Amino acid sequence: GAGVSQTPSNKVTEKGKYVELRCDPISGHTALYWYRQSLGQGPEFLIYFQGTGAADDSGLPNDRFFAVRPEGSVSTLKIQRTERGDSAVYLCASSPLGKGLAGDTQYFGPGTRLTVL
Amino acid sequence: AQKVTQAQTEISVVEKEDVTLDCVYETRDTTYYLFWYKQPPSGELVFLIRRNSFDEQNEISGRYSWNFQKSTSSFNFTITASQVVDSAVYFCALSEDRDDKIIFGKGTRLHILP
């Protein structure tokens, strides 16, 4: 398909475990974003990549959260020592403009629903 | 600091009625961008519109229209002749020129009753 894809669609894990969430952006989009959406809330920004580098990681809640985009395309969000409070839908978005210009439209994937028991 | 407020948590209207979703924003930037996204029950966020702060023209797209008023810092969204398929959560959002992230409101859950 032509849209942003995310895998898995659902992930259930136990407290203390490590998880990886994957995002495949729209082909040709150089900017990639991760957001987290808790129940009944709007998405909250986590991190933004321009190419391979993290241009803004100010939204990551703590050092248990880390994301990479080694080849400037697919990105992986990694969460260590998961906690019950990490349960949420993790959304990935990509945008087309090379410089991730403010206002550039972000197109979202379907999300990964993470449940930490 | 930037902020988006959607005061209406939930709205229910009968099909074919018009409905307006309110959005008020706060920003100190003179250049900024406003968005509306739709999130149907499937969960995927669907982009509806982007507006920059220098363009106050209202926009109409089919049954959808948007009213941007800088004087009141509002960017309201109206659905005319609503349909059941319009049922979803609608998010208003803001991006400042200095930044790349989008700040979302808490959303308005819209129920269109048959």
Interface residues (C-beta under 8 A of the other chain):
Chain A: A31 Y33 Y35 G40 Q41 G42 P43 E44 F45 Y48 A55 D56 G59 V89 L91 A93 G100 L101 A102 G103 D104 T105 Q106 Y107 F108 G109 P110 G111
Chain B: V4 T31 Y32 Y33 F35 Y37 S42 G43 E44 L45 V46 F47 R50 N52 F91 A93 S95 E96 D97 R98 D99 D100 K101 I102 I103 F104 G105 K106 G107
